[in-house]
């Protein structure tokens, strides 16, 4: 048993691995799995060989955030609270 992993997390891991394996058999699948807490994932999901590629995308720096903000402003997007 993995320390710190709840029963819900183990059930999710089992369901996720089953779904991934079913889709991989069809050989027409692309998976995008995103998280802010990679260390919280069960090692069964992140083990080597599970996915062909893992891409780390770090948090944007201040300049990147300013560019994203300016793009949203240019679109005229308004967020109501």
Order of alpha helices (4+ residues) and beta strands (2+ residues): alpha-alpha-alpha
